Amino acid sequence: MDIDFLGEHPSVPIGCAVLAALYCAACWFIGRRPTRRQAGWFALALVFILYTHTAIDEFADDRIFFMHMLQHLLQTFIIPPLLLMGTPDWMLRPVVMSRPVRPFARMFTNPLITFGLFSAVFVAAHFPAVFDLMCRDEDFHIFLHLCFMATGVLMWWPILSPMPELPRLSYPAQIMYLFLLMIPMTAVAAPITLATHVIYPWYLEGPHGWGIKPLDDQVLGGLLMWIGQGTYLMLVFTGIFYKWSRNEGEETSEPSRPRFHVVSRNRPARA
């Protein structure tokens, strides 16, 4: 299969170019540079955006459900964290903390709102009618992918917020937040994995790109969503718990300040 890394829709590489241009323009306008690590994370996010909408999309168009689920996993669990880690706080602050935007920023970075928005989009996108329309209408397909990434950024904000004005959750709350995210993930993945028939009719209307049965492919895609995303979140749990325990250890290991007693040099007079 020939893979066109520019994709069938030039809007994707054009969008990546616009993001890169805005990133560079913000640096020039503010007069600051991101760290090498931040620039690297942002560049890697753009690479993944291009890859998921071009190379992986070619496989998904060949009716490979597994690759479609991989595409969604990257758009929700890999690209948004990279974007947040790659964007400095000083780059966002002039816009996000401006007077007209600040109230909306506080509302849409509230953990309850971010959890609800992401869960609603993720669950709704995998309803058979919506998913089937996404497979047949490429413009709607791209729109849903943009929704995945946008709500993904909001979903990861309480974990990776770069701005102290819109702070991250505490470490215990981060763990609970991610644990609760496994509920909508399981609500979508379990029925797909355990189904005894092909849920999405589009995958029955043509030959499979890998030559396997559509039902077997559906099980593989469901397992990727169920076990793959669960394993990924468990790894994030582990990283958060490690940082939490390390910070607690540093606080308890700080030596106590020595106490000095002032002794007067004046001796009592002898009788």
C-alpha positions in Angstrom: 0.0 0.0 0.0 1.3 3.4 -1.0 1.2 5.9 1.9 1.0 9.6 1.2 2.6 11.3 4.1 1.0 14.6 3.0 -2.4 13.0 3.1 -5.5 13.4 1.0 -6.5 16.6 2.8 -4.0 19.5 2.7 -5.8 21.0 5.7 -3.8 18.8 8.1 -0.3 19.8 7.0 -1.5 23.4 6.6 -2.9 23.4 10.1 0.4 22.0 11.5 2.3 24.8 9.6 0.0 27.4 11.1 0.5 26.0 14.6 4.3 26.1 14.1 4.1 29.7 12.7 2.0 30.9 15.7 4.4 29.2 18.1 7.4 31.0 16.5 5.5 34.3 16.2 4.6 34.2 19.9 8.3 33.7 20.7 9.2 36.7 18.5 6.5 39.0 19.8 7.1 38.3 23.5 10.8 38.2 23.1 11.4 34.9 24.8 12.4 31.4 23.8 11.1 28.1 25.0 13.6 25.6 26.5 14.9 23.0 24.2 12.8 20.4 25.9 9.6 22.4 25.5 10.4 23.1 21.8 11.1 19.4 21.3 7.8 18.3 22.9 5.9 20.7 20.7 7.7 19.6 17.5 7.0 15.9 18.5 3.3 16.8 18.9 3.2 18.2 15.4 4.9 15.1 14.1 2.2 12.9 15.7 -0.6 15.1 14.4 0.8 14.7 10.8 1.3 11.0 11.3 -2.1 10.2 12.7 -3.9 12.2 10.0 -1.8 10.9 7.1 0.0 7.5 7.5 -2.3 6.0 10.1 -5.3 7.4 8.4 -4.4 5.5 5.2 -4.6 2.3 7.1 -7.8 3.3 8.8 -9.3 4.0 5.3 -8.5 0.4 4.4 -11.1 -0.6 7.0 -8.6 -1.6 9.7 -10.5 -0.9 12.9 -7.4 -1.5 15.0 -5.5 1.3 13.3 -8.5 3.6 13.7 -8.5 3.0 17.5 -4.7 3.6 17.5 -5.4 6.9 15.8 -7.9 7.9 18.5 -5.5 6.8 21.3 -2.7 9.0 20.0 -5.1 11.9 19.5 -6.4 11.8 23.1 -3.5 10.4 25.2 -0.3 11.3 23.4 -0.7 14.5 21.4 -2.5 16.7 24.0 0.1 16.0 26.8 2.9 16.8 24.3 1.2 20.1 23.4 0.9 21.1 27.1 4.4 20.1 27.9 5.7 22.0 24.9 3.9 25.3 25.5 5.5 27.7 28.1 3.2 29.5 30.5 4.5 32.9 29.3 3.2 32.1 25.8 -0.3 31.3 27.0 -0.7 34.0 29.7 -1.3 37.1 27.5 -4.3 35.3 25.9 -5.6 33.0 28.5 -5.5 35.5 31.4 -6.8 38.4 29.3 -10.0 39.9 30.7 -12.5 38.5 28.1 -10.9 35.0 28.1 -10.1 34.5 31.8 -13.6 33.5 33.0 -14.0 31.0 30.2 -10.5 29.6 30.9 -11.2 29.1 34.6 -14.5 27.4 33.7 -13.2 25.1 31.0 -10.1 24.0 33.0 -12.2 23.0 36.0 -11.6 19.3 36.5 -15.3 18.5 36.6 -15.9 20.3 33.3 -12.8 18.8 31.6 -13.8 15.3 32.7 -17.3 15.7 31.5 -16.5 17.3 28.1 -13.9 14.7 27.2 -16.0 11.8 28.3 -19.0 13.1 26.4 -17.1 13.5 23.2 -15.3 10.2 23.5 -18.4 8.2 24.2 -20.6 9.9 21.7 -18.0 9.5 18.9 -18.1 5.7 19.3 -21.9 5.4 19.0 -22.6 3.3 15.9 -24.4 6.0 14.0 -21.8 8.7 14.8 -18.9 6.5 14.1 -20.4 5.2 10.8 -20.9 8.8 9.7 -17.3 9.6 10.6 -16.1 6.7 8.4 -18.2 7.9 5.4 -17.8 11.7 5.7 -14.2 12.8 5.7 -14.9 16.4 6.8 -16.9 15.1 9.8 -14.0 12.7 10.4 -11.5 15.5 10.7 -13.9 17.6 12.8 -14.2 14.7 15.4 -10.4 14.3 15.4 -10.1 18.0 16.2 -12.7 17.5 19.0 -10.6 14.6 20.4 -7.5 16.7 20.5 -9.2 19.8 21.9 -11.0 18.0 24.7 -7.9 16.0 25.2 -5.9 19.1 26.0 -8.7 20.2 28.4 -8.7 16.7 29.9 -5.0 16.7 30.6 -4.9 20.3 31.9 -5.5 19.4 35.6 -2.5 17.0 35.3 -0.1 19.1 33.2 -1.2 22.7 33.5 1.7 25.0 32.5 0.1 28.0 34.3 0.1 28.5 38.1 -2.9 30.7 37.7 -4.9 27.7 36.5 -3.1 25.1 38.7 -2.8 21.4 38.5 -4.6 19.1 40.9 -2.7 17.8 43.9 -1.0 14.4 43.4 -3.7 12.3 45.2 -6.4 14.2 43.2 -4.6 13.6 39.9 -4.5 9.8 40.6 -8.2 9.8 41.4 -9.0 11.9 38.3 -7.2 9.5 36.0 -8.7 6.5 37.7 -12.2 7.9 37.1 -11.3 8.4 33.4 -11.1 4.7 33.1 -14.9 4.5 33.5 -15.9 6.0 30.2 -12.9 4.3 28.5 -14.2 0.9 29.7 -17.8 1.9 28.9 -16.8 2.2 25.3 -14.2 -0.5 25.0 -15.9 -3.3 26.7 -19.0 -3.5 24.5 -16.8 -3.3 21.4 -14.5 -6.1 22.6 -17.2 -8.4 23.8 -19.6 -7.9 20.9 -20.6 -11.1 19.0 -21.1 -9.1 15.7 -19.6 -6.3 13.9 -21.0 -3.1 15.4 -20.0 -0.6 12.6 -21.4 -1.6 9.2 -18.8 0.4 7.2 -16.2 -2.4 8.0 -18.4 -5.0 6.3 -18.7 -3.1 3.0 -15.2 -3.8 1.5 -12.1 -5.9 1.8 -10.0 -5.7 5.0 -6.6 -4.1 4.6 -4.9 -6.9 6.6 -7.1 -9.7 5.2 -8.5 -10.7 8.6 -12.2 -11.0 9.6 -13.8 -7.7 10.5 -15.0 -9.2 13.8 -11.5 -10.3 14.8 -10.2 -6.8 13.9 -13.0 -5.3 16.0 -11.9 -7.4 19.0 -8.2 -6.3 18.5 -9.3 -2.6 18.3 -11.4 -3.0 21.4 -8.6 -4.7 23.3 -6.2 -1.8 22.3 -8.7 0.7 23.7 -9.5 -1.3 26.8 -6.1 -2.8 27.8 -3.8 -0.4 26.0 -5.4 2.8 27.4 -5.7 1.2 30.8 -2.0 0.2 30.8 -1.1 3.7 29.7 -3.1 5.3 32.5 -1.5 2.9 35.0 1.9 4.0 33.9 0.9 7.6 34.4 -0.4 6.7 37.8 3.0 5.2 38.6 4.8 8.4 37.5 2.5 10.6 39.6 2.8 8.4 42.6 6.6 8.4 42.3 6.7 12.2 42.1 4.3 12.4 45.1 6.4 10.0 47.2 9.6 11.8 46.2 8.2 15.2 47.2 7.0 13.8 50.5 10.4 12.3 51.2 12.2 15.6 50.5 9.9 17.4 52.9 10.4 14.9 55.7 14.1 14.7 55.2 14.7 18.4 55.6 16.9 18.9 58.7 15.3 20.9 61.5 16.7 24.3 62.1 19.0 24.4 65.1 17.8 26.5 68.0 20.1 29.0 69.5 19.8 30.3 73.0 21.0 33.8 73.8 23.1 33.8 76.9 23.6 37.1 78.5 27.2 38.1 79.0 26.4 40.2 82.0 27.3 38.4 85.1 25.6 39.2 88.4 27.6 41.4 90.6 29.3 39.8 93.6 28.3 40.9 97.0 
